[in-house]
Amino acid sequence: MAFRNEYTSDTRKITVDPERGVTLRCKPDAPDGIYVFDLDWHGHGLSFIAENETARRYQNEDGLWRFDLAWTVHSVRIPEGFPENEKAVLSMITEALDAFGEFHDRDRIGAVAVRFMPIVSGSKGTA
């Protein structure tokens, strides 16, 4: 199973992969273009900050407007003792952001690119 966008019982939007037990939540209080996320996985919350830019705007063959998105992930906080390695974490974030699309709506999105700022070694996090 893959990620999908859905609503919780209290009508909040989430991006979720129930088979793998992973949920992406967006905190709505960041400035335009900047998103603060929590990725719940293995019973841990991984926080990260990402910036979203429209890489390209175009009309598809049906004349509908589509957007290619470019995400730049500026900060990832991986809790101590998290059971996955950094490569697996970045891969999961990439997959979740692709499904997330445009604030939990993938319908108008074409391609999604995700770029990570350089990783700072230390307590399993980036700064």
N, C-alpha and C positions, 0 to 999 in steps of 0.2 A: 504494500500500500504506500501511497505517497502523501505528501502534505496536501491539505485542502483548507479552504477558508470557510468558516462556519460561525454560528452564533452560539453563545453559552445560554444557559437557562435564564440569565438576567440580561439577555440581549446584547452582551458585549461581543465584539468581533475578535476572533482568534484564528491563528493559522495552526493547524494541528495535524499530526500524524499519529493516530490512535494505535496503530499496530506497533510502532516503536516507542510509544509513550512520550512523545515530544510535543510541546506546545510553545508557540511563539506569541508573546503579548507585546503590544506597542503601548507605551505610555504617552498619552496625548498632550502632555504639557510642554513639549519642546518647541523651539522656534521653527518657523517654516523651513522645510528642507532638511531639518535635523530630526532624527528619530532616536528615541531611547527604547531599547528592547529588553525584555526578559525572555530567555529561552529556558524553559523548564525541561530537564532531561535527567534521568537517573535519580530523581528526587532532589536535584540541585537546581538552583537558579543561576544561570549564566547571564550576566548583564553585558550589553554592548551598545555602543553609540555608532550610528551610521548616518551618512549624508546621502541624500537622494538627488540625482540630477536627471533631467530628461536628456538622453544622449541623442535622440533623433525623434522627430514627429513626422508622421507620414500617413497617407491614405492607402488602405489595402485595396485589393482587386474589386471589392464590393463598395468602395468609396467611403468606408468607415475609417475614422481617425484612430491611429494606433501610436503607441509610444514605445521606444526602446529606452530602458532605464539603466543608469550606471550608479551603483552603490559604492561608496567608499566607507569602509568600516574603520573608525578612528580609535576605538578602544574596546577591548574584550576583557572581562573579568572572569577568570576560571577559578572556582573555589578550590581550596586545598583538598586533596584526596579525591578529586574528580576522577572517575574510572577511565575516561577516554583521553587519548593523547591530543596534542595541539592540532595535528593534521586532521583528525576526525572531527574536532570541534569546528574548525574553519570550514570543513566540507559541509557539516550539518547547517551552519549559519548560511552558507551559500545556497543550499537547497531550500531552506526556509524563506529566505528573502526572495528567491525566484517565485515561490508560491504566493508570498505576501503581495507581490505586485505593487499596486497603487492603493495604499491603505486598505488592505484585505480585499482587493478586487483585481483579479488577474485578467479580466475580460478584455480590457483595452490595451494590454501590454504585449509587445512582440518579444524582443530579446531582453534579457536581464544580465548585466555584467556586475560582478562583485570583485572589488579590489580591497586588499587589506593593507593598512599602513604597517611599517616594519614592526615586528614583534620585539618587545623588550623583555629580556629574560628576567627571572625573579620568581615571585611566588605564583607561578602559573597564570600570569595575567599580562595584558598589554597596557601601555599607558598612552 
